[in-house]
């Protein structure tokens, strides 16, 4: 089954919330002895002051306290500023070493503190972290501007020649040059000042959006008094809802907590139509209640500020600015791809809607299908058409078995890598587990953290991130984390997940493999630090192993009987793979187009209030099916307002084009073989952003990517 999961990749620029392609720079060996800042008393015992003593510099969570961040940020900002000034004011002739490499090495303490901070801010936040985030977002944005708008520095960078540099160093030089240009180093002094203010405001509003939304999601759940209204949910789901209500101070009731997407997983099973409607409307309206957590005003401000930023930078609109270093390069190229997909998607969704309406009529429902009915009846259509019942499948997907005997096993078969559980590394939450990853020759490769379960302190969705990024120059190896929001089972119960959840796990681990196999000299070009419209390619490729017969046989084991999944059930899963693809593609493409529309506005007066803008955008692109709302509604579209996917949500589809095409190549060349794995690792997973990625793709498959495999994969063409 091919679908884009709920994943958010936050690794790439996790700590750069000011939505630029710039990065705070990497660590340096010499910085801790920097005399100008060494007398700082408050940093004496700060865990970010020196490299972690743990393997691969894994964070010392047993020592890190919330109170360590502020002094580390302040010290780190000062330290990097001094380092950058020294580079800018260096009287020597600018060289790759004394400028680019020096920049790449600057900001050691800051980087160390930020990377842990932003991981915690997503995975285990609290009021202290939220307040710090709010306080420092504009400060970090201003700091980044100080570096990238520094004229002396830019002139130096510009003057450095590529001659004599190795391939990766050349790429790093180009990368820095482009970052300076994208940031506005070419601008006049007055324009630069204006831009700095806009960047700080953007950072503040983006943080404000995230904090509001987290609270809105927390408060947006539906409280149910009578268990009868939950008819259709499993006993485990009901006891989880009871536990959630109790935790929220409502013992004896049931709380249906919201997931971050429009559709809520429980809608599939809830028999009571009124409860379904309540839950759907709670999801849809979570951040537009006119209260303190209403995000509409913030969203509108962000959109206008982004246009202003683009105009200062000499572009027509934000998307044009944003896409210049992506594979797509222009908003037109991205839109063209989406248009090729939206028509067949909507046509298919219409047919699916008819199937659902027929079923409702057969059952004498006496109503017209609404979005809160879709998954409930789609599930029945699926059962009728494919005889496939999610509840029949779930017992074969026990969470740890899926991980170790499925996800890890596939990586072992394809790449030859192995995993060993570690119990000695400190973690930031008792639910987190750790593994060490070994290469095919037995050499240690990376440390891998895993954080399965949902909690109020965690953002919604699933993602991969780094605690330490790989770099030969810095002598660092990858330390990686995958976060999910699976329901924690009641004590003593097995954790059973849906097939969707299974593919999400393969997906996120695909990102992790991209990080694990990183083999770069420079951090900035390492691992998943690639354009956004490429980054989902390795993760989507990895999803395919979920249904590989060899892999599936190994992990899909009934949690009680220990029997492997019967072939008949596997056949059903495969046959149902293109089921509901009209809906799923439409909700995805409409969200992607909505994002692109928000960011291709070229005149301030063309903005409308958030909800009106969304309505007009959907209508204009032919998304007229009210039963298929976008995957994210503007007020809670966190990817684009809080995360780094602004004018970038199309990246999932762009990457999927690469994925579907490359997958056909792998399938046609023997599938799960070590030879294919080595080839994919060589051309795609290990090159980071150190080569031309369009070329890398072509080297892997021997051809340019084509959209047909994607259309085939989603069942739109034969
Ligand atoms: Zn992803």
Boltz pocket constraint, residues with backbone or C-beta under 6 A from the ligand:
constraints:
  - pocket:
      binder: B
      contacts: [[A, 7], [A, 8], [A, 9], [A, 507], [A, 508], [A, 511], [A, 535], [A, 536], [A, 539]]
      max_distance: 6.0
